[in-house]
Amino acid sequence: MAALDKIEHIGQKLNSIIDRLSKLDSIESTVRNIETNLANLKARTAKLEEFQATAKTDIADLKKSWSFNTDKCKEYRDDLKNKIDEQNERITSLIESEKKLNHQMDEIISKNLYLEAYSRRENIKFFNIPEAREEDTEEVLRSFMERDLGYRNGRSVEIQRVHRLSNRRNSNTAPRPIIARFLRYKDVEEIFSLGQRLEGTDFQMFRDLPLEIIKRRKDQMTVFKQARRQGMRASFSKSQPDKLFINGSFWPPGKCLDATEAAE
């Protein structure tokens, strides 16, 4: 019985040892699984580290490229700005040159107009003098100057040319103007000095001025008449017939006449 008890006891111990061995096998399997997982994790970690290194390299390259592109953009921007500034300077210079050329052109045009006006200064245009079909226009003009204008030299004053302006239409139209070119300018001045004798009549006489000069004078006629009504000395220059002078001072075109200046 004692031997059986020992054998049973030994059997129990063997069973216990077998159970422990089974547990060790299970633990070993678990450890192996853990090792496998750790190996996989290490591989993934290595890949991540490789990706991270590649990403860092790419980021560094991008930074270099961005820095290069930024410098290039700044260079291009500065170059473009310099070119735009240069073009603006050229445009400004061209505008100034154009203004000067326009001013010079205006001066040339005005000088030519003044020369043309000077070449016509011995001419006088007479309006509303009755017209006959077969008339002697010079005789008609001389009679008018002697009779209606009261010019004592109406018969003797030297006239280079005289004729009616434009073609005759019919007897019902107004008489055509007469233009006469006198030999001496002083005779022209003397005739114009008698102009007040035509006030209250239909007769009129004017200097033979270029159309552009006439237009410029018309644009200033309101100020001219206003100054005359206020007792001021207003007249157009003889050498530059589009220039208005009031009380001896040049009056710029477009400038209004106010009460203060009128009082002066």
Salt bridges, closest charged atoms under 4 A:
GLU28 OE2 - ARG32 NH2 2.65
GLU75 OE1 - LYS72 NZ 3.80
ASP78 OD2 - LYS74 NZ 3.06
ASP79 OD2 - LYS83 NZ 3.48
ASP85 OD2 - LYS81 NZ 3.13
GLU107 OE2 - HIS103 NE2 2.90
GLU116 OE2 - ARG120 NH2 2.49
GLU122 OE2 - ARG121 NE 3.35
GLU122 OE1 - ARG181 NH2 3.47
GLU131 OE2 - ARG168 NH1 2.87
GLU131 OE2 - ARG176 NH2 2.56
GLU135 OE2 - ARG164 NE 2.76
GLU138 OE2 - ARG142 NH2 3.02
GLU139 OE2 - ARG155 NH1 2.61
GLU146 OE1 - ARG155 NE 3.21
ASP148 OD2 - ARG147 NH2 2.93
GLU158 OE2 - ARG184 NH1 2.73
GLU189 OE2 - ARG207 NH2 2.76
GLU189 OE1 - LYS238 NZ 2.66
GLU190 OE2 - ARG152 NH2 3.44
ASP208 OD1 - ARG120 NH1 3.41
ASP208 OD1 - LYS125 NZ 3.50
GLU212 OE2 - ARG216 NE 3.20
ASP219 OD2 - LYS215 NZ 3.52
ASP242 OD2 - ARG216 NH1 2.85
ASP242 OD1 - LYS243 NZ 3.66
GLU261 OE2 - LYS255 NZ 3.14
